């Protein structure tokens, strides 16, 4: 298992709370319901539990090109897709809710590009948690475009968790 990497920018926001707790700030985690992400969720739930703060779990999806725009807009179809995404996120989070019942969880499914949605939700967060799949090849990028964008644009500290 690879260790998490945390990027903390040198700002006043990076200073710890006087009492060691962060009740006024939150942890945000980006969740891809189509891939295993147990390491990512374990880290995020543990951090929220230790900090005594709310965990915002966010799954973002894009409208299908022909189902969401122009004359072929289908609100019923989009509502079905949204409900399917919500059910998928609830299924992924259920074991973690059971394991961490004291953690206040705000699970959201939103339409839009994942990096933009995570950056917006994480703009007031104390920590943003994103994943990176473990790649065995020594060539090619080792982080994806979403994690890359979060690392470059987040105003909050960012934890990058390697996972399968």
BELJO-V708096 format. One record per backbone hydrogen bond with DSSP energy under -0.5 kcal/mol. NH is the residue of the N-H (numbers start at 1). CO is the residue of the C=O. E is the energy in kcal/mol with one decimal. If there is no record, write none. Layout:
# BELJO-V708096
nh=<NH NH>
co=<CO CO>
e=<E E>
This chain:
# BELJO-V708096
nh=<5 7 8 9 11 14 15 20 22 25 27 28 29 30 31 31 33 35 41 42 43 44 45 46 47 48 49 50 51 52 53 55 56 56 57 57 58 58 59 61 67 68 69 72 73 74 78 79 80 81 82 83 84 85 86 87 88 89 90 91 92 93 94 95 96 97 98 99 100 101 103 105 106 107 108 108 110 112 112 117 118 119 120 121 122 123 124 125 126 127 128 129 130 130 132 134 148 149 150 151 152 153 154 157 158 159 160 160 161 161 162 163>
co=<160 158 6 7 9 11 12 17 51 22 54 127 56 129 29 58 31 32 37 38 39 40 41 42 43 44 45 46 47 48 48 104 27 54 55 106 29 56 108 110 64 64 65 69 70 67 74 75 76 77 78 79 80 81 82 83 84 85 86 87 88 89 90 91 93 93 94 95 96 98 100 103 55 105 57 106 59 61 110 113 114 115 116 117 118 120 121 122 26 26 157 28 128 159 161 163 144 145 146 147 148 149 150 126 7 128 5 158 130 159 160 132>
e=<-2.2 -3.2 -0.6 -0.5 -1.7 -1.3 -1.6 -2.0 -1.5 -1.1 -2.3 -2.6 -3.0 -2.0 -0.5 -3.1 -0.8 -1.6 -2.4 -2.8 -2.0 -2.3 -2.9 -2.1 -2.5 -2.4 -2.4 -2.7 -2.4 -1.3 -1.8 -3.0 -3.2 -0.5 -0.7 -1.7 -2.8 -0.6 -2.5 -2.2 -1.1 -1.3 -0.6 -0.9 -1.5 -1.9 -2.3 -2.2 -2.1 -2.2 -2.7 -2.4 -2.2 -2.5 -2.4 -2.5 -2.2 -2.4 -2.5 -2.3 -2.0 -2.2 -1.7 -0.5 -0.6 -2.5 -2.2 -1.8 -2.1 -0.5 -1.4 -0.5 -2.9 -0.6 -2.9 -0.5 -2.4 -2.4 -0.5 -2.3 -2.7 -2.5 -2.3 -2.5 -2.8 -0.9 -0.6 -1.4 -3.2 -1.4 -2.5 -3.5 -0.5 -2.7 -2.1 -2.4 -2.3 -2.2 -2.4 -2.6 -1.7 -1.9 -2.3 -0.5 -2.4 -2.9 -3.6 -0.5 -2.6 -0.6 -0.5 -2.3>
